[in-house]
Amino acid sequence: MKKLIKKACLFCMALGIGLAGSVPVVSARSADVYAQSAKAFVLMEAQSGTIILSGNEDVRLPMASTTKIMTALITLEQPELDTYFTVDPEAIRVEGSSMGLTEGDQVSLYALAGGMLLSSGNDAANSAAVRISGSIPEFAELMNQRAEEIGMENTHFVTPSGLHDEEHYSTAYDMALLAKTALENDRFRELCSSPKAKLNFGSPPFDRWLSNHNRLLSYYDGCIGVKTGFTKKAGRCLVSAAERDGVTLICVTLDDPNDWVDHANLFDYGFSLVQETVLKPDTTELAGNVVGGMADEFRVSAPKDAVVHTVGKPGDITEQILMKPFYYAPVQAGEVVGTVRYLSGDKVLAEVPLTVGEDVEQKITEVEKSFSDRIREWFESLLGKST
């Protein structure tokens, strides 16, 4: 008896495929080869949060302007991102890197986020903090609340810009968690992956082009961000991400004078572990219900296999069959009527369509018969009575 899709607008069949295995554990000695000059580092697979390589990942260190990942994320989570306002004159009087704000400038929160992520503007970070929370200390409290939500257990924020403070610190692991969360925000991802961006100012309206300080965007194929940082106390700090074959890796180095090369080497290693798995949907027992058809059901087929890429051997992959409880006739062979979805946790790894296997014509009822059919049947009935 074929499985029929019943009693729900959306039918989901969750099946633990159970492809055993996990990301390989690499010893600390082999890990050191890939980031010898970093005081601390992490290479993480973004979807699962699995650590592929790491060293001193839980040591608290200053993180310089990579702080602005949090500031920009909170900024981009605000309502009315595109509303113009006049920057606070005190907020823009700050040392270090700048997006070039001057007293009287009218900007949006979105433009300030761009100024943080591309030009690493301390003026942008402070302006956003004051706009959102009223003061920098109150914004720092908001940053620490958000850090707790993300699970950053060894992080404490004092400034929105990352300028040095003895009580301002994080870890390589916590910064990877932050980047993982930030990249789930579409507008954050758009800005941090842009080699340059045109940002709009208001009253009078004008545009300003900013270039991204992250050289890895042009240096490493597949790089999609995230943020550079430097102070004398923190050294060179870099949080980056790269994407290939549907796999996203996040790399963090703190106090690393050779960060560009180290990140490229770490990404190369991580992507060398990517494996391709072909999943064949089994539709032999699957059918769709038909209402008003010459048949009560139709066969379902999947015209192609799903291809999934994972770092190392795939773990448990869940299969979902998404179909309606019934379909109105007629249905035609090849018509898409559903989806097979493969997931790891909440992340969709691959989808393939489900299609109708054969035509099912509509059943003609009395109401649907044409006027000429009814006249013909009436004459036939008269002839039948006369005989």
C-alpha positions, -999 to 999 in steps of 0.1 A, spaced: 0 0 0 15 33 -10 20 61 15 -7 86 10 -4 123 20 -32 129 44 -48 153 69 -23 182 68 -16 212 47 21 203 49 33 168 55 68 163 68 84 130 71 116 132 92 139 104 87 173 101 105 196 89 78 223 84 103 254 87 82 279 81 110 310 102 115 321 136 126 346 163 118 381 149 124 398 159 156 432 174 149 459 174 175 473 207 189 507 200 174 493 197 138 471 227 145 501 249 153 514 244 118 486 264 103 488 295 126 522 295 142 523 333 146 488 337 162 485 341 200 451 324 196 430 311 167 400 291 157 388 275 125 350 267 128 325 251 105 297 277 106 266 256 103 273 232 132 297 253 151 322 225 151 358 234 157 381 220 131 414 235 144 422 257 173 449 270 197 444 290 229 408 294 218 395 302 253 423 326 263 409 361 270 426 387 248 419 422 234 402 420 200 406 456 187 382 466 159 368 431 154 346 444 183 327 463 156 312 429 145 290 431 176 284 469 172 273 465 136 252 435 143 232 453 170 230 484 147 215 463 119 190 447 142 174 480 149 142 493 133 142 522 108 177 514 96 173 539 67 160 569 87 184 599 86 195 616 118 222 641 127 253 626 143 262 635 178 291 659 177 308 644 207 304 608 194 325 615 163 354 631 182 373 599 187 408 587 178 417 561 153 402 549 121 373 569 107 346 568 80 350 606 78 319 619 97 318 656 104 297 677 127 262 682 112 263 651 90 230 633 86 233 596 82 213 564 87 221 535 110 227 514 79 253 538 66 270 537 101 271 499 100 288 502 66 312 527 80 321 502 107 325 471 86 343 486 56 363 516 69 364 504 106 351 538 116 354 545 153 332 576 146 306 553 131 306 529 160 303 557 186 276 575 167 255 543 164 260 535 201 248 570 212 219 569 187 207 535 199 213 536 236 219 573 245 254 568 257 284 545 251 283 529 286 246 520 281 254 506 247 282 485 262 256 470 285 235 461 254 266 445 238 272 424 268 235 413 269 237 403 233 270 384 239 253 364 267 225 355 243 250 343 217 269 322 243 301 343 245 311 332 280 345 348 281 338 382 266 333 416 281 327 448 261 335 483 272 337 502 240 317 500 207 348 506 187 374 483 202 398 510 214 419 494 242 406 490 277 418 465 302 383 453 308 375 449 271 383 414 259 371 382 242 385 349 230 390 334 195 362 309 202 337 336 213 345 358 183 338 328 160 305 324 177 298 361 171 307 359 135 285 328 130 255 348 144 263 380 125 265 362 92 230 350 96 219 387 93 215 393 56 223 430 57 254 424 78 265 397 54 259 420 24 281 448 39 310 427 53 314 408 20 315 440 -2 349 451 -14 334 486 -16 300 502 -9 282 534 -17 266 548 14 240 576 14 241 607 35 212 632 38 205 670 40 220 678 16 219 643 1 252 629 -12 269 595 -16 302 584 -2 321 554 -15 340 533 11 366 506 5 368 475 27 399 471 48 397 433 45 422 424 19 412 387 22 381 395 1 403 399 -30 432 377 -18 412 345 -11 386 330 -34 353 326 -17 360 350 12 327 366 24 340 389 52 342 396 81 363 422 100 399 434 106 413 449 138 445 464 151 457 483 182 492 483 197 481 463 227 459 438 207 481 434 177 466 423 144 432 407 148 412 392 120 378 375 118 371 360 84 347 337 66 348 318 34 323 298 15 327 269 -10 303 241 -22 277 252 3 301 250 33 310 281 53 342 282 74 349 309 100 385 317 110 396 339 139 432 349 148 441 372 176 475 390 178 487 375 146 513 394 125 509 370 97 471 369 96 464 370 59 486 340 51 474 321 82 438 325 73 444 314 37 462 283 50 436 275 75 408 278 49 427 256 25 430 230 52 393 232 62 381 230 26 404 200 19 382 181 44 350 188 25 333 156 13 305 152 -12 276 129 -4 250 119 -30 216 112 -15 190 93 -35 154 101 -26 134 69 -23 99 76 -37 89 40 -44 63 40 -15 52 76 -20 20 88 -37 -2 119 -38 -39 120 -32 -61 132 -61 -95 149 -57 -119 148 -87 -96 126 -108 -100 95 -129 -76 79 -104 -75 84 -66 -37 89 -65 -6 94 -86 30 81 -84 56 106 -72 92 107 -85 124 127 -78 140 135 -111 175 141 -96 196 132 -66 206 155 -38 243 165 -34 255 175 0 289 189 10 301 186 45 334 191 64 345 155 71 320 127 70 284 138 74 267 132 107 229 127 110 211 141 81 173 145 83 151 140 52 118 158 50 91 151 24 70 183 18 37 178 0 1 189 2 -25 165 16 -43 163 -18 -42 177 -53 -71 187 -76 -73 169 -109 -60 172 -136 -24 167 -128 3 162 -154 34 141 -155 64 161 -146 45 187 -127 63 197 -95 41 188 -65 66 189 -36 101 189 -23 126 165 -6 146 185 18 178 174 36 188 191 68 216 190 94 200 205 125 180 235 113 202 241 82 189 231 48 217 213 30 200 204 -2 166 203 -18 152 184 -48 118 186 -64 91 159 -64 72 155 -96 40 137 -108 48 103 -123 18 100 -147 -12 121 -159 -44 119 -139 -73 133 -159 -102 151 -144 -134 131 -138 -164 146 -156 -194 152 -134 -230 161 -142 -223 198 -133 -192 199 -155 -209 184 -186 -213 207 -215 -247 219 -227 -244 199 -259 -236 167 -239 -267 172 -218 -289 178 -250 -274 146 -265 -281 126 -234 -317 140 -232 -324 129 -268 -309 95 -261 -331 91 -231 -362 100 -252 -353 75 -278 -348 49 -251 -382 55 -237 -399 53 -271 -385 19 -278 
